[in-house]
Amino acid sequence: MTAPRLEIDLKKIQDNARVLVARLADRGIGVTGVTKASLGSPEIAGALLRAGVSGLGDSRIENIEAMRLAGVSAPMTLIRSPMLSQVDRVVENAHVSFNTELDVVSKLSSAASKARRTHGIVLMVELGDLREGIMPGDLEKTVRETLRFPNIVLKGIGANLACRSGVCPDSKNMAELSALADSIDATFGPMLEIVSGGNSASLNWALGGASTGRINDLRLGEAYLLGREPLHRQPIDGLHTDAITLFAEVIESKVKPSQPWGEIAQTAFGEAPPTGDRGHISQTILAIGNQDADPSGLGAPSGMEILGASSDHLVLDSGKCQTPVGAEIGFQLNYSALVRAMTSPFVAKVVKAQA
Ligand SMILES: *Cc1c(COP(=O)(O)O)cnc(C)c1O
């Protein structure tokens, strides 16, 4: 089979999503299935919809367009603030977008009027992670302005944590989001359908037993793909952590010294050269590199160890394992390695078995 390739077990992904949907439903929270890590794969989108997600979210309009073209019919949310240069495409293909800038809402309004459509807006609020979001003190004013734009419908508010700065979702910041929703509804009349409390990093909070308040949506990607929560990368009880495997092919297998020789300067990617003499080792080279995956996010099979990587070569100490040229080795991936592998045109994506 072609290598390198990602093997994606659709049934495991659907199982994972179904468990998350059920657990969150008990807490009064729906799931927006986030498809960006799979570049809007229609197969994964289908598995998510069968698992009961309430809609799909993606950060790239290109992925939303791809899903639409493939006939995926579900409410679609662009979960990154639209670029001004893309507002027509956003209005055409996404029902809702996340927004923080009135200039963008204004252009979305014009685009929606021109297309004789309405477009939904979720206003993102800054709760401390210092990525996207309107400062809480500016929310009321922004809502007031948003409500003035024709062909724009304010659907809700949301927040994103644990991405740029690793700020944990907790009862304090989630209660702040709930209180903001209450305050907007009290001022402008009940109108906020969606109060979106974050990404997979909000699962510990959401399933932890404290009051979920007004939060009625989480946007989940990593959790159903990798079966782990992103704060401490611990496996989530009852989820598969092996739904996706990366296979690469051996192109060199030799016994070599573990230490380089000659004068040492910088490596291709500025990493430290090998240190720690292990004597001679079984050194295996795989035809995959930094261009295809994040080597630091790959998990080698037990008994093997990743020693380094350049653009196109991954170097392993294969220990006592037999790794002849032409053999394939399977790796587990973290989110960073997964996203890069999904994005590399050199890595085939093989969706295994219908769910
Ligand atoms: C990527 C993203 C998500 C999903 O994050 P996961 O950690 O994969 O669950 C949710 N919301 C926003 C705004 C995102 O950019």
The ligand as an SDF file (V2000), in Angstrom:
LIG
                    3D

 15 15  0  0  0  0  0  0  0  0999 V2000
   -9.7710   24.3160   16.5380 C   0  0  0  0  0  0  0  0  0  0  0  0
  -10.8420   24.9870   17.2830 C   0  0  0  0  0  0  0  0  0  0  0  0
  -11.7350   24.2240   18.0590 C   0  0  0  0  0  0  0  0  0  0  0  0
  -11.5720   22.7280   18.2530 C   0  0  0  0  0  0  0  0  0  0  0  0
  -10.4940   22.4790   19.0900 O   0  0  0  0  0  0  0  0  0  0  0  0
  -10.1170   21.0090   19.6000 P   0  0  0  0  0  0  0  0  0  0  0  0
   -9.0650   21.2340   20.6220 O   0  0  0  0  0  0  0  0  0  0  0  0
   -9.6420   20.2640   18.4000 O   0  0  0  0  0  0  0  0  0  0  0  0
  -11.3380   20.4220   20.1760 O   0  0  0  0  0  0  0  0  0  0  0  0
  -12.7570   24.8920   18.6870 C   0  0  0  0  0  0  0  0  0  0  0  0
  -12.9090   26.2300   18.5740 N   0  0  0  0  0  0  0  0  0  0  0  0
  -12.0800   26.9830   17.8350 C   0  0  0  0  0  0  0  0  0  0  0  0
  -12.3260   28.4540   17.7530 C   0  0  0  0  0  0  0  0  0  0  0  0
  -11.0200   26.3910   17.1700 C   0  0  0  0  0  0  0  0  0  0  0  0
  -10.1890   27.1580   16.4400 O   0  0  0  0  0  0  0  0  0  0  0  0
  1  2  1  0
  2  3  1  0
  2 14  2  0
  3  4  1  0
  3 10  2  0
  4  5  1  0
  5  6  1  0
  6  7  2  0
  6  8  1  0
  6  9  1  0
 10 11  1  0
 11 12  2  0
 12 13  1  0
 12 14  1  0
 14 15  1  0
M  END
$$$$
